[in-house]
Amino acid sequence: MSAEWSLVPDAFRDLARTEDGALPWTGCCLIYDRAYHNAGGATDPDESYEARLRADEALRACVIRTGEARTAEAA
């Protein structure tokens, strides 16, 4: 997925300039990838599912916070 997102700054030059070539929620994605992959150190399928669900929810919250902060900055 990151490879595809890396094409976005090429297509949207203004985004590339304001974000130094990175997408605003890149940090959210990196944290998510680590949390999802690790699954909280789960040792059984139920724990793994719950840990990954928490990672999904944290990603959603991070993207929302980032969007809200960027909106406030742009205003």
Sequence and secondary structure as in RCSB ss.txt:
>XXXX:A:sequence
MSAEWSLVPDAFRDLARTEDGALPWTGCCLIYDRAYHNAGGATDPDESYEARLRADEALRACVIRTGEARTAEAA
>XXXX:A:secstr
 HHHHTTHHHH HHHHHHTTTS TTHHHHHHHHHHHHHGGG  SHHHHHHHHHHHHHHHHHHHHHHHHHHHHHH 
